[in-house]
Amino acid sequence: MTVVTRFAPSPTGFLHIGGARTALFNWLFARRHGGKYLLRIEDTDRVRSTQAAIDALLDGLSWLGVTADEAPIFQFARANRHAEVAQEMIARGTAFRCYLTAEETEALRAAAHAEGRAFRSPYRSGDVPATDRPFVVRLKAPDEGEVVNEDLIQGSVRIRGRDIDDLVLLRSDGTPTYMLAVVADDHDMGITHVIRGDDHLTNAARQIVIYRAMEWTAPAFAHVPLIHGADGAKLSKRHGALGAEAYRDMGYLPEALAAYLIRLGWSPGHDDILSKEEAAAVFDLARVVKSPARLDLEKLNSVNAHFMREADDARLAALTLDYIAAHRDWCLTDAHRSALAAAVPILKQRSKTIAEIADFSFFFIRSRPFELDAAAQKAMDAPASERLARLAPRLAAQADWTAPALAAALKAFAEAEGVGLGKIGPPLRAALTGGAPAPDIGWTLEILGREETLARLTDRIGQRSS
């Protein structure tokens, strides 16, 4: 048997973070077993399923690198097939036309549930009244036996057949319901394993009944516990900040977000950070835990920092420039771009996100002259300014303008002055950065370069002396 999985989202305008993990689990399982991973867009809600929403969903999946092995299938386009299945079920006697009005249905359902039993339509015998009233097509739910779902994560889940309502399969306007469409689509797509959130756990029994009604083999089900927030509350599906693109906008790398999401609720048995390709080699549904996972941004930051250190410098520089263009009102010159490219190997070692690289780069991007923040002003007292005036010619004569050599030169200057580096570094940093975040002083000097360093020192010394 060739394993075939699918991710079947409703397009809501973004790739929800829980949906991203579901897609990853399906992709991993298919890769682990040499199978196929497919994508189905459940676009039957014609109000919300706009092209912009579909594009945003596809863009999020593409950014994460979770690419389907075939072109996506669109559920709305298969409405005729869904209706065909419903008609075949009527012919088999496993579905029927129900002529109850909405009011009659609600009254009968309320009475049945009050008595602790499932809703049963009076038309389930298949009798068709002499009427031109509109009708729906309903599943003829079983009255006997159990529906058993041997869930690959949740274990054996049993529901009595008599506890399942006579579900609507086709609405009165001929459109299919979710239950019918999902079963027909999964069957026709050859899906062998349905891996999805455990909010669908109760749907599995109802869908298994439809499979039986068509004498189709049901797929294996695996219901993954949902992701909760750090406070334990369920994440809101419609909360915009939980879209994958929001994490991209916050400066996370796609490979880092993927690696983090994979470990939310699943473990390979060790704490090593795995890429999705590495995880695919060992992914096992038996290692998915039954309790909800909790989103931990500190852990995500740690994972992202790991991938930042491993990432190509030119790529990080390009991503940082894109981030600055989108989120910062800075005017960059070609010199700034070159300085950023040269600084990335240094800045990425101390940054957790692309946003932090951008923030760390501000000290050499900001235009001269600039004001000092309160802490920087405090460091620039009169003795410090005089000391910087003596330091400037020493730096101007420095032949080797690299961080180690510059750090050694500062140490030698401090010794000559008879003070510790604590009297040199803070005022020098204040003069060069204005208080903006920056790396160690040697690296700060190397990134700024000789000319810019001396110009900034001149600005500050001149202000103190005037």
BADO-810805 format. One record per residue (C-alpha): x, y, z. Coordinates in nm, 4 decimals, padded with zeros to 6 digits. Each point is the difference from the previous one (the first is absolute). Layout:
<rec x="X" y="Y" z="Z"/>
...
! end
This chain:
<rec x="00.0000" y="00.0000" z="00.0000"/>
<rec x="00.1260" y="00.3452" z="-00.0929"/>
<rec x="-00.0543" y="00.2462" z="00.2826"/>
<rec x="-00.1987" y="00.3074" z="-00.1078"/>
<rec x="-00.0665" y="00.2862" z="00.2409"/>
<rec x="-00.1677" y="00.3336" z="-00.0483"/>
<rec x="-00.0315" y="00.3427" z="00.1546"/>
<rec x="-00.3521" y="00.1346" z="-00.0513"/>
<rec x="-00.0294" y="00.3582" z="00.1289"/>
<rec x="-00.2836" y="00.2457" z="-00.0428"/>
<rec x="00.1527" y="00.3197" z="-00.1404"/>
<rec x="-00.0431" y="00.2678" z="00.2654"/>
<rec x="00.2525" y="00.2551" z="-00.1223"/>
<rec x="00.3114" y="-00.1461" z="00.1636"/>
<rec x="00.1617" y="-00.3271" z="00.0988"/>
<rec x="-00.0958" y="-00.0469" z="00.3636"/>
<rec x="00.2908" y="-00.1204" z="00.2117"/>
<rec x="-00.1895" y="-00.3145" z="00.1016"/>
<rec x="-00.0764" y="-00.0707" z="-00.3634"/>
<rec x="00.3668" y="00.0453" z="-00.0850"/>
<rec x="00.0913" y="-00.2718" z="00.2502"/>
<rec x="-00.2712" y="-00.2290" z="-00.1402"/>
<rec x="00.1381" y="00.0495" z="-00.3498"/>
<rec x="00.3507" y="-00.0763" z="00.1259"/>
<rec x="-00.1112" y="-00.3206" z="00.1742"/>
<rec x="-00.1705" y="-00.1196" z="-00.3186"/>
<rec x="00.3084" y="00.0882" z="-00.2053"/>
<rec x="00.2321" y="-00.1749" z="00.2469"/>
<rec x="-00.2086" y="-00.3167" z="00.0146"/>
<rec x="-00.0182" y="-00.0244" z="-00.3789"/>
<rec x="00.3749" y="00.0566" z="-00.0337"/>
<rec x="00.0768" y="-00.2508" z="00.2764"/>
<rec x="-00.1877" y="-00.2723" z="-00.1871"/>
<rec x="00.0968" y="00.0940" z="-00.3549"/>
<rec x="-00.3541" y="00.1099" z="-00.0796"/>
<rec x="-00.1796" y="00.3075" z="-00.1296"/>
<rec x="-00.1132" y="00.3168" z="00.1735"/>
<rec x="-00.2975" y="00.1747" z="-00.1617"/>
<rec x="-00.1782" y="00.3307" z="00.0507"/>
<rec x="-00.3748" y="00.0565" z="-00.0161"/>
<rec x="-00.1467" y="00.3496" z="00.0359"/>
<rec x="-00.3400" y="-00.0292" z="00.1675"/>
<rec x="-00.1444" y="00.3092" z="-00.1612"/>
<rec x="-00.3716" y="-00.0756" z="00.0319"/>
<rec x="-00.0548" y="00.3150" z="00.2093"/>
<rec x="-00.0285" y="00.2330" z="-00.2963"/>
<rec x="-00.0077" y="00.3154" z="00.2138"/>
<rec x="00.3337" y="-00.0561" z="00.1757"/>
<rec x="00.1704" y="-00.2005" z="-00.2747"/>
<rec x="00.1291" y="00.2915" z="-00.2055"/>
<rec x="00.2938" y="-00.0286" z="-00.2345"/>
<rec x="00.1981" y="00.2255" z="00.2335"/>
<rec x="-00.0665" y="-00.2392" z="00.2895"/>
<rec x="00.1020" y="-00.3002" z="-00.2090"/>
<rec x="00.3166" y="00.1774" z="-00.1168"/>
<rec x="00.0918" y="00.0851" z="00.3612"/>
<rec x="-00.0415" y="-00.3630" z="00.1014"/>
<rec x="00.2088" y="-00.1290" z="-00.2896"/>
<rec x="00.2643" y="00.2660" z="00.0649"/>
<rec x="00.0287" y="-00.1075" z="00.3641"/>
<rec x="00.0442" y="-00.3657" z="-00.0949"/>
<rec x="00.2557" y="00.0906" z="-00.2669"/>
<rec x="00.1946" y="00.2154" z="00.2475"/>
<rec x="00.0148" y="-00.2911" z="00.2460"/>
<rec x="00.1162" y="-00.2329" z="-00.2769"/>
<rec x="-00.2958" y="-00.2368" z="00.0389"/>
<rec x="-00.0677" y="-00.0563" z="-00.3681"/>
<rec x="-00.2588" y="-00.2493" z="-00.1177"/>
<rec x="00.1004" y="-00.2748" z="-00.2420"/>
<rec x="-00.2866" y="00.0820" z="-00.2359"/>
<rec x="-00.1998" y="00.3083" z="-00.0942"/>
<rec x="-00.2538" y="00.0978" z="00.2680"/>
<rec x="-00.3566" y="-00.1239" z="-00.0241"/>
<rec x="-00.2833" y="00.2478" z="00.0571"/>
<rec x="-00.2981" y="-00.1470" z="00.1797"/>
<rec x="-00.2637" y="00.2351" z="-00.1408"/>
<rec x="00.0775" y="-00.1190" z="-00.3534"/>
<rec x="-00.0986" y="-00.3543" z="00.1034"/>
<rec x="-00.3577" y="00.0798" z="00.1069"/>
<rec x="-00.1483" y="-00.2148" z="-00.2776"/>
<rec x="00.2056" y="-00.2974" z="00.1133"/>
<rec x="-00.1203" y="00.0472" z="00.3572"/>
<rec x="-00.3620" y="00.0060" z="-00.1149"/>
<rec x="00.0622" y="-00.3136" z="-00.2047"/>
<rec x="00.1219" y="-00.1828" z="00.3116"/>
<rec x="-00.3099" y="00.1103" z="00.1919"/>
<rec x="-00.2270" y="-00.1336" z="-00.2748"/>
<rec x="00.1864" y="-00.3315" z="00.0011"/>
<rec x="-00.0505" y="-00.0246" z="00.3741"/>
<rec x="-00.3726" y="00.0531" z="-00.0488"/>
<rec x="00.0010" y="-00.2835" z="-00.2546"/>
<rec x="00.1823" y="-00.2208" z="00.2515"/>
<rec x="-00.2486" y="00.0825" z="00.2723"/>
<rec x="00.2682" y="00.1563" z="00.2190"/>
<rec x="-00.1312" y="00.3547" z="-00.0510"/>
<rec x="-00.3463" y="00.1433" z="-00.0544"/>
<rec x="-00.1926" y="00.3124" z="-00.0939"/>
<rec x="-00.1308" y="00.1873" z="00.3022"/>
<rec x="-00.2887" y="00.2448" z="-00.0421"/>
<rec x="-00.0045" y="00.1450" z="00.3501"/>
<rec x="-00.0062" y="00.3757" z="00.0238"/>
<rec x="00.2693" y="00.1733" z="00.2008"/>
<rec x="-00.2477" y="00.0592" z="00.2821"/>
<rec x="-00.1140" y="-00.3633" z="00.0026"/>
<rec x="00.3578" y="-00.1212" z="-00.0036"/>
<rec x="00.0983" y="00.2208" z="00.2915"/>
<rec x="-00.2979" y="-00.1139" z="00.2082"/>
<rec x="00.0679" y="-00.3700" z="-00.0635"/>
<rec x="00.3736" y="00.0384" z="00.0635"/>
<rec x="-00.0592" y="00.1858" z="00.3279"/>
<rec x="-00.2425" y="-00.2664" z="00.1160"/>
<rec x="00.2381" y="-00.2833" z="-00.0944"/>
<rec x="00.2983" y="00.1566" z="00.1721"/>
<rec x="-00.2094" y="00.0742" z="00.3089"/>
<rec x="-00.0724" y="-00.3737" z="00.0170"/>
<rec x="00.3704" y="-00.0803" z="-00.0404"/>
<rec x="-00.0285" y="-00.1473" z="-00.3492"/>
<rec x="00.1118" y="00.1043" z="-00.3467"/>
<rec x="-00.2263" y="00.1775" z="-00.2468"/>
<rec x="-00.1908" y="-00.2309" z="-00.2324"/>
<rec x="-00.2004" y="00.1305" z="-00.2943"/>
<rec x="-00.3465" y="-00.1445" z="-00.0596"/>
<rec x="00.0946" y="-00.0284" z="-00.3686"/>
<rec x="00.2930" y="-00.2377" z="00.0576"/>
<rec x="-00.2083" y="-00.2961" z="-00.1189"/>
<rec x="00.0356" y="00.1408" z="-00.3497"/>
<rec x="-00.3663" y="00.0832" z="-00.0557"/>
<rec x="-00.0427" y="00.3011" z="-00.2272"/>
<rec x="-00.3145" y="00.2022" z="00.0747"/>
<rec x="-00.2195" y="00.1461" z="-00.2704"/>
<rec x="00.1372" y="00.3490" z="00.0369"/>
<rec x="00.2113" y="00.2498" z="-00.1847"/>
<rec x="00.1517" y="00.1272" z="00.3238"/>
<rec x="00.3779" y="00.0471" z="-00.0075"/>
<rec x="00.2075" y="-00.2732" z="00.1551"/>
<rec x="00.3464" y="-00.0725" z="00.1298"/>
<rec x="00.1887" y="-00.3272" z="-00.0356"/>
<rec x="00.0880" y="-00.1597" z="00.3340"/>
<rec x="00.2241" y="-00.2832" z="00.1091"/>
<rec x="-00.1902" y="-00.2988" z="00.1341"/>
<rec x="00.1990" y="-00.0333" z="00.3193"/>
<rec x="00.0369" y="-00.3469" z="00.1532"/>
<rec x="-00.2274" y="-00.0971" z="00.2898"/>
<rec x="00.2134" y="-00.2915" z="00.1140"/>
<rec x="00.3635" y="-00.0755" z="00.0727"/>
<rec x="00.3012" y="00.2205" z="00.0516"/>
<rec x="00.2068" y="00.2198" z="-00.2246"/>
<rec x="00.3637" y="-00.0584" z="00.0911"/>
<rec x="00.2828" y="00.2332" z="-00.0959"/>
<rec x="00.3385" y="-00.1550" z="00.0772"/>
<rec x="00.1636" y="00.3390" z="00.0108"/>
<rec x="00.3769" y="-00.0016" z="-00.0494"/>
<rec x="00.0447" y="00.2665" z="00.2681"/>
<rec x="-00.3071" y="-00.0077" z="00.2216"/>
<rec x="-00.0361" y="-00.3777" z="00.0129"/>
<rec x="-00.3278" y="-00.1885" z="-00.0343"/>
<rec x="-00.2970" y="00.2398" z="-00.0123"/>
<rec x="-00.3447" y="-00.1648" z="00.0089"/>
<rec x="-00.3374" y="00.1600" z="-00.0656"/>
<rec x="-00.3321" y="-00.1812" z="-00.0032"/>
<rec x="-00.1705" y="00.0153" z="-00.3363"/>
<rec x="-00.3271" y="00.1034" z="00.1605"/>
<rec x="00.1718" y="00.3113" z="00.1370"/>
<rec x="00.0663" y="00.1362" z="-00.3506"/>
<rec x="-00.2639" y="00.2292" z="-00.1514"/>
<rec x="-00.1492" y="-00.0447" z="-00.3435"/>
<rec x="00.2422" y="00.2533" z="-00.1438"/>
<rec x="-00.0734" y="00.2275" z="-00.2941"/>
<rec x="00.2123" y="-00.0942" z="-00.3011"/>
<rec x="-00.1555" y="00.2271" z="-00.2627"/>
<rec x="-00.1750" y="00.3241" z="00.0868"/>
<rec x="-00.3308" y="00.0952" z="-00.1550"/>
<rec x="00.1822" y="00.2072" z="-00.2634"/>
<rec x="00.2011" y="-00.3073" z="-00.1014"/>
<rec x="00.3294" y="00.1122" z="00.1536"/>
<rec x="00.1963" y="-00.2580" z="00.2005"/>
<rec x="00.0765" y="00.0224" z="00.3697"/>
<rec x="00.3486" y="-00.0288" z="00.1435"/>
<rec x="-00.0485" y="-00.3623" z="00.1077"/>
<rec x="-00.0907" y="-00.1247" z="-00.3449"/>
<rec x="00.2527" y="00.2115" z="-00.1903"/>
<rec x="00.2932" y="-00.1042" z="00.2196"/>
<rec x="-00.0732" y="-00.3706" z="-00.0305"/>
<rec x="-00.0556" y="00.0118" z="-00.3771"/>
<rec x="00.3130" y="00.2088" z="-00.0543"/>
<rec x="00.2224" y="-00.2123" z="00.2231"/>
<rec x="-00.1209" y="-00.3164" z="-00.1720"/>
<rec x="00.0486" y="00.1352" z="-00.3506"/>
<rec x="00.3438" y="00.1389" z="00.0873"/>
<rec x="00.1076" y="-00.3396" z="00.1346"/>
<rec x="00.0763" y="00.1388" z="00.3463"/>
<rec x="00.1326" y="-00.2755" z="00.2263"/>
<rec x="00.0651" y="00.2057" z="00.3141"/>
<rec x="-00.1984" y="00.2992" z="00.1271"/>
<rec x="00.2208" y="00.1993" z="00.2382"/>
<rec x="-00.1832" y="00.3004" z="00.1436"/>
<rec x="-00.0827" y="00.1889" z="00.3214"/>
<rec x="-00.1861" y="-00.1815" z="00.2750"/>
<rec x="-00.2868" y="00.2476" z="-00.0283"/>
<rec x="-00.1052" y="-00.2361" z="-00.2835"/>
<rec x="00.0135" y="-00.3124" z="00.2173"/>
<rec x="-00.3780" y="-00.0387" z="00.0293"/>
<rec x="-00.0350" y="00.0521" z="-00.3756"/>
<rec x="00.1983" y="-00.3176" z="-00.0659"/>
<rec x="-00.2818" y="-00.2299" z="00.1178"/>
<rec x="-00.2553" y="00.1785" z="-00.2166"/>
<rec x="00.2299" y="-00.0174" z="-00.2993"/>
<rec x="00.0734" y="-00.3689" z="00.0574"/>
<rec x="-00.3766" y="-00.0624" z="-00.0257"/>
<rec x="-00.0032" y="00.1721" z="-00.3395"/>
<rec x="00.2940" y="-00.2129" z="-00.1153"/>
<rec x="-00.1925" y="-00.3116" z="00.1040"/>
<rec x="-00.3101" y="00.1248" z="-00.1770"/>
<rec x="00.1971" y="00.0169" z="-00.3261"/>
<rec x="00.1929" y="-00.3228" z="00.0745"/>
<rec x="00.3221" y="00.1947" z="-00.0161"/>
<rec x="00.3068" y="-00.0659" z="00.2152"/>
<rec x="00.0423" y="00.2763" z="00.2555"/>
<rec x="00.3455" y="00.1539" z="00.0417"/>
<rec x="00.1941" y="-00.0276" z="00.3227"/>
<rec x="-00.0659" y="00.3004" z="00.2225"/>
<rec x="00.2514" y="00.1844" z="00.2182"/>
<rec x="-00.1356" y="00.2914" z="00.2014"/>
<rec x="00.2680" y="00.2387" z="00.1255"/>
<rec x="-00.0618" y="00.1973" z="00.3221"/>
<rec x="-00.0397" y="00.3718" z="-00.0605"/>
<rec x="00.2533" y="00.2727" z="00.0772"/>
<rec x="-00.0703" y="00.2164" z="00.3038"/>
<rec x="00.1491" y="00.3296" z="00.1003"/>
<rec x="00.2575" y="00.0365" z="00.2756"/>
<rec x="-00.2886" y="00.0593" z="00.2437"/>
<rec x="-00.1616" y="-00.3297" z="-00.0999"/>
<rec x="-00.2886" y="00.1621" z="-00.1871"/>
<rec x="-00.0952" y="-00.1270" z="-00.3435"/>
<rec x="00.1436" y="00.2073" z="-00.2813"/>
<rec x="-00.2583" y="00.1921" z="-00.1998"/>
<rec x="-00.0075" y="-00.1117" z="-00.3620"/>
<rec x="-00.0996" y="00.3443" z="-00.1161"/>
<rec x="00.2658" y="00.1884" z="00.1971"/>
<rec x="00.2056" y="00.1711" z="-00.2685"/>
<rec x="00.3240" y="-00.0094" z="00.2016"/>
<rec x="-00.0095" y="-00.3800" z="-00.0167"/>
<rec x="00.0371" y="-00.0178" z="-00.3762"/>
<rec x="00.3264" y="-00.1373" z="-00.1352"/>
<rec x="00.0565" y="00.3249" z="-00.1870"/>
<rec x="-00.0096" y="00.1868" z="00.3321"/>
<rec x="00.3017" y="-00.1998" z="00.1154"/>
<rec x="00.1720" y="00.0763" z="-00.3289"/>
<rec x="-00.0698" y="00.3699" z="00.0602"/>
<rec x="00.1458" y="-00.0298" z="00.3504"/>
<rec x="00.3269" y="-00.1188" z="-00.1512"/>
<rec x="-00.0115" y="-00.3770" z="00.0412"/>
<rec x="00.1538" y="-00.2312" z="-00.2596"/>
<rec x="-00.2335" y="-00.2544" z="-00.1615"/>
<rec x="00.2280" y="-00.2932" z="00.0780"/>
<rec x="00.0073" y="00.1072" z="00.3655"/>
<rec x="-00.3777" y="00.0336" z="00.0290"/>
<rec x="-00.0412" y="-00.3386" z="-00.1671"/>
<rec x="00.2533" y="-00.1637" z="00.2328"/>
<rec x="-00.1705" y="00.1527" z="00.3026"/>
<rec x="-00.3527" y="-00.0996" z="-00.1052"/>
<rec x="00.1107" y="-00.3568" z="-00.0705"/>
<rec x="00.1086" y="-00.0339" z="00.3635"/>
<rec x="-00.3303" y="00.1383" z="00.1343"/>
<rec x="-00.1569" y="-00.3233" z="00.1213"/>
<rec x="00.2492" y="-00.2365" z="-00.1655"/>
<rec x="00.3432" y="-00.1170" z="00.1102"/>
<rec x="00.2661" y="-00.2102" z="-00.1735"/>
<rec x="00.1246" y="-00.1096" z="00.3428"/>
<rec x="00.2713" y="00.2647" z="00.0424"/>
<rec x="00.0312" y="00.3777" z="00.0252"/>
<rec x="00.1988" y="00.0658" z="-00.3173"/>
<rec x="-00.1399" y="00.2606" z="-00.2370"/>
<rec x="-00.1008" y="-00.1693" z="-00.3253"/>
<rec x="-00.0748" y="00.1438" z="-00.3401"/>
<rec x="-00.3204" y="-00.1267" z="-00.1546"/>
<rec x="00.2059" y="-00.2197" z="-00.2329"/>
<rec x="00.1808" y="-00.1535" z="00.2973"/>
<rec x="-00.3269" y="-00.0448" z="00.1882"/>
<rec x="-00.1573" y="-00.1747" z="-00.3000"/>
<rec x="00.2509" y="-00.2821" z="00.0307"/>
<rec x="-00.1195" y="-00.0896" z="00.3505"/>
<rec x="-00.3566" y="00.1357" z="00.0210"/>
<rec x="-00.2333" y="-00.2370" z="00.1821"/>
<rec x="-00.3622" y="00.0710" z="00.0969"/>
<rec x="00.0460" y="-00.2213" z="00.3058"/>
<rec x="00.2201" y="00.2753" z="00.1454"/>
<rec x="-00.2709" y="00.2663" z="-00.0264"/>
<rec x="-00.1239" y="00.0730" z="00.3521"/>
<rec x="-00.3713" y="00.0055" z="00.0859"/>
<rec x="00.0087" y="00.3235" z="00.1996"/>
<rec x="-00.0130" y="00.3478" z="-00.1591"/>
<rec x="00.3281" y="00.1646" z="-00.0921"/>
<rec x="00.0822" y="00.3475" z="00.1272"/>
<rec x="00.1386" y="00.2774" z="-00.2167"/>
<rec x="00.3202" y="00.1312" z="00.1590"/>
<rec x="00.1479" y="00.3025" z="-00.1754"/>
<rec x="00.3204" y="-00.0187" z="00.2027"/>
<rec x="00.0590" y="-00.3502" z="-00.1298"/>
<rec x="-00.0842" y="00.1142" z="-00.3533"/>
<rec x="00.2541" y="00.2809" z="00.0391"/>
<rec x="00.2629" y="-00.2530" z="00.1053"/>
<rec x="-00.0741" y="-00.2234" z="-00.2987"/>
<rec x="00.0051" y="00.2982" z="-00.2351"/>
<rec x="00.3322" y="00.1180" z="00.1407"/>
<rec x="00.1428" y="-00.3456" z="-00.0763"/>
<rec x="-00.1084" y="00.0168" z="-00.3632"/>
<rec x="00.1164" y="00.3622" z="-00.0295"/>
<rec x="00.3519" y="-00.1052" z="00.0957"/>
<rec x="-00.0127" y="-00.2739" z="-00.2641"/>
<rec x="-00.1532" y="00.2152" z="-00.2741"/>
<rec x="00.1789" y="00.1438" z="-00.3023"/>
<rec x="00.1217" y="00.3535" z="00.0709"/>
<rec x="-00.1084" y="00.1434" z="-00.3340"/>
<rec x="-00.3498" y="-00.1392" z="00.0509"/>
<rec x="-00.0241" y="00.1529" z="00.3470"/>
<rec x="00.1201" y="00.3346" z="-00.1318"/>
<rec x="-00.2680" y="-00.0044" z="-00.2704"/>
<rec x="-00.2693" y="-00.0968" z="00.2514"/>
<rec x="00.1138" y="00.2763" z="00.2342"/>
<rec x="-00.0158" y="00.2580" z="-00.2776"/>
<rec x="-00.3505" y="-00.1194" z="-00.0852"/>
<rec x="-00.0967" y="00.0258" z="00.3662"/>
<rec x="00.1383" y="00.3530" z="00.0288"/>
<rec x="-00.1829" y="00.1070" z="-00.3156"/>
<rec x="-00.3286" y="-00.1338" z="00.1394"/>
<rec x="00.0282" y="00.0987" z="00.3657"/>
<rec x="00.2486" y="00.2845" z="00.0432"/>
<rec x="-00.0023" y="00.3552" z="-00.1335"/>
<rec x="00.3695" y="00.0032" z="-00.0771"/>
<rec x="00.1669" y="00.1405" z="-00.3086"/>
<rec x="00.2700" y="-00.2473" z="-00.1022"/>
<rec x="00.2891" y="00.0808" z="-00.2259"/>
<rec x="00.2122" y="-00.2459" z="-00.1953"/>
<rec x="00.2647" y="00.0461" z="00.2684"/>
<rec x="-00.2536" y="-00.1030" z="00.2655"/>
<rec x="-00.0918" y="-00.3104" z="-00.1974"/>
<rec x="00.3623" y="-00.0952" z="-00.0376"/>
<rec x="00.0612" y="00.0590" z="00.3696"/>
<rec x="-00.3003" y="-00.2179" z="00.0863"/>
<rec x="00.1240" y="-00.2823" z="-00.2212"/>
<rec x="00.3400" y="00.0195" z="00.1723"/>
<rec x="-00.1571" y="00.0159" z="00.3469"/>
<rec x="-00.2436" y="-00.2911" z="-00.0315"/>
<rec x="00.2586" y="-00.2700" z="00.0924"/>
<rec x="00.0532" y="00.1873" z="00.3264"/>
<rec x="-00.3566" y="00.1125" z="00.0727"/>
<rec x="-00.1607" y="-00.3388" z="-00.0628"/>
<rec x="00.2013" y="-00.1515" z="00.2859"/>
<rec x="-00.1863" y="00.2158" z="00.2511"/>
<rec x="-00.3402" y="00.0312" z="-00.1676"/>
<rec x="-00.3043" y="-00.2237" z="00.0449"/>
<rec x="-00.1978" y="00.1380" z="-00.2954"/>
<rec x="00.0422" y="00.1996" z="-00.3197"/>
<rec x="-00.1656" y="00.2866" z="00.1878"/>
<rec x="00.2836" y="-00.0044" z="00.2539"/>
<rec x="00.2619" y="00.0090" z="-00.2755"/>
<rec x="-00.1796" y="00.3072" z="-00.1333"/>
<rec x="-00.0036" y="00.1614" z="00.3428"/>
<rec x="00.3688" y="-00.0809" z="00.0521"/>
<rec x="00.0795" y="00.1586" z="-00.3364"/>
<rec x="-00.1513" y="00.3353" z="00.0912"/>
<rec x="00.3189" y="00.1205" z="00.1694"/>
<rec x="00.1891" y="00.0107" z="-00.3298"/>
<rec x="-00.2952" y="00.0985" z="-00.2190"/>
<rec x="-00.1049" y="00.3085" z="00.1978"/>
<rec x="00.1017" y="00.3327" z="-00.1519"/>
<rec x="00.2482" y="00.2390" z="00.1565"/>
<rec x="-00.0178" y="00.2006" z="00.2095"/>
<rec x="-00.2347" y="-00.1738" z="00.2419"/>
<rec x="-00.1182" y="00.0578" z="00.3523"/>
<rec x="00.1044" y="-00.2210" z="00.2900"/>
<rec x="-00.2607" y="-00.1733" z="00.2120"/>
<rec x="-00.0045" y="00.0588" z="00.3767"/>
<rec x="00.2328" y="-00.2881" z="00.0864"/>
<rec x="00.2486" y="00.0994" z="-00.2701"/>
<rec x="-00.0010" y="00.3617" z="00.1175"/>
<rec x="00.0800" y="-00.1153" z="00.3520"/>
<rec x="00.3041" y="-00.1934" z="-00.1266"/>
<rec x="00.1301" y="00.3077" z="-00.1845"/>
<rec x="00.1187" y="00.2146" z="00.2895"/>
<rec x="00.2875" y="00.2478" z="-00.0348"/>
<rec x="00.2830" y="-00.2412" z="00.0965"/>
<rec x="-00.1369" y="-00.2579" z="-00.2455"/>
<rec x="-00.0151" y="00.2561" z="-00.2793"/>
<rec x="00.3578" y="00.1050" z="00.0653"/>
<rec x="00.1082" y="-00.3640" z="-00.0017"/>
<rec x="-00.1726" y="-00.0556" z="-00.3371"/>
<rec x="00.1839" y="00.3041" z="-00.1375"/>
<rec x="00.3266" y="-00.1730" z="00.0875"/>
<rec x="-00.1261" y="-00.3324" z="-00.1391"/>
<rec x="-00.0954" y="00.1377" z="-00.3416"/>
<rec x="00.3555" y="00.0447" z="-00.1368"/>
<rec x="00.0963" y="-00.3449" z="00.1320"/>
<rec x="-00.2878" y="-00.1496" z="-00.1984"/>
<rec x="00.0881" y="00.2095" z="-00.3051"/>
<rec x="00.3469" y="-00.1544" z="00.0060"/>
<rec x="-00.1291" y="-00.3557" z="00.0473"/>
<rec x="00.1222" y="-00.2082" z="-00.2944"/>
<rec x="-00.2010" y="-00.3184" z="00.0591"/>
<rec x="-00.3715" y="00.0919" z="00.0022"/>
<rec x="-00.1364" y="-00.3350" z="00.1136"/>
<rec x="-00.1954" y="-00.0716" z="00.3185"/>
<rec x="00.2772" y="-00.1934" z="00.1819"/>
<rec x="00.2659" y="00.2568" z="-00.0863"/>
<rec x="-00.2279" y="00.2896" z="00.0957"/>
<rec x="-00.0914" y="-00.1648" z="00.3308"/>
<rec x="00.3731" y="-00.0400" z="00.0734"/>
<rec x="00.0612" y="00.3648" z="-00.0895"/>
<rec x="-00.2707" y="00.1127" z="00.2421"/>
<rec x="00.1484" y="-00.2140" z="00.2747"/>
<rec x="00.3425" y="00.1527" z="-00.0623"/>
<rec x="-00.1475" y="00.3510" z="00.0060"/>
<rec x="-00.1761" y="-00.0695" z="00.3312"/>
<rec x="00.3286" y="-00.1188" z="00.1508"/>
<rec x="00.1755" y="00.3107" z="-00.1240"/>
<rec x="-00.2745" y="00.2126" z="00.1560"/>
<rec x="00.0274" y="-00.1916" z="00.3262"/>
<rec x="-00.3673" y="-00.0960" z="00.0002"/>
<rec x="-00.2024" y="-00.3134" z="-00.0577"/>
<rec x="-00.1873" y="-00.0735" z="-00.3225"/>
<rec x="-00.3182" y="00.0931" z="00.1856"/>
<rec x="00.1092" y="00.3629" z="-00.0357"/>
<rec x="00.0603" y="-00.0362" z="-00.3750"/>
<rec x="-00.2677" y="-00.2283" z="-00.1402"/>
<rec x="-00.3261" y="00.1650" z="00.1194"/>
<rec x="00.0801" y="00.3569" z="-00.1120"/>
<rec x="00.1463" y="-00.1260" z="-00.3275"/>
<rec x="-00.3122" y="-00.2071" z="-00.0621"/>
<rec x="-00.2171" y="00.3004" z="00.0893"/>
<rec x="00.1849" y="00.2226" z="-00.2472"/>
<rec x="-00.0159" y="-00.2563" z="-00.2798"/>
<rec x="-00.3569" y="-00.1289" z="00.0410"/>
<rec x="-00.1917" y="00.2641" z="00.1912"/>
<rec x="-00.1278" y="-00.2790" z="00.2247"/>
<rec x="-00.1335" y="-00.2234" z="-00.2782"/>
<rec x="00.0551" y="-00.3772" z="00.0437"/>
<rec x="00.3371" y="-00.1123" z="-00.1338"/>
<rec x="00.2394" y="-00.2957" z="00.0302"/>
<rec x="00.3256" y="-00.0068" z="00.1955"/>
<rec x="00.1979" y="00.3214" z="-00.0405"/>
<rec x="00.2674" y="-00.1589" z="-00.2196"/>
<rec x="-00.2636" y="-00.1259" z="-00.2422"/>
<rec x="-00.1808" y="00.3334" z="00.0170"/>
<rec x="00.3172" y="00.1762" z="-00.1106"/>
<rec x="00.0668" y="-00.2500" z="-00.2792"/>
<rec x="-00.3562" y="00.0269" z="-00.1329"/>
<rec x="00.0029" y="00.3800" z="00.0034"/>
<rec x="00.3373" y="00.0170" z="-00.1688"/>
<rec x="00.2837" y="00.2445" z="00.0603"/>
<rec x="-00.1493" y="00.2997" z="-00.1791"/>
<rec x="-00.3434" y="-00.0163" z="00.1600"/>
<rec x="00.1445" y="-00.0737" z="00.3440"/>
<rec x="00.2256" y="00.3039" z="-00.0081"/>
<rec x="-00.2785" y="00.2195" z="-00.1372"/>
<rec x="-00.2316" y="-00.0992" z="00.2851"/>
<rec x="00.2690" y="00.0586" z="00.2572"/>
<rec x="00.0645" y="00.3431" z="-00.1501"/>
<rec x="-00.3721" y="00.0806" z="00.0216"/>
<rec x="-00.0145" y="-00.0899" z="00.3661"/>
<rec x="00.3336" y="00.1494" z="00.1099"/>
<rec x="-00.0846" y="00.3219" z="-00.1789"/>
<rec x="-00.3338" y="00.0250" z="00.1769"/>
<rec x="00.1576" y="-00.0526" z="00.3418"/>
<rec x="00.2703" y="00.2613" z="-00.0593"/>
<rec x="-00.2330" y="00.2655" z="-00.1388"/>
! end
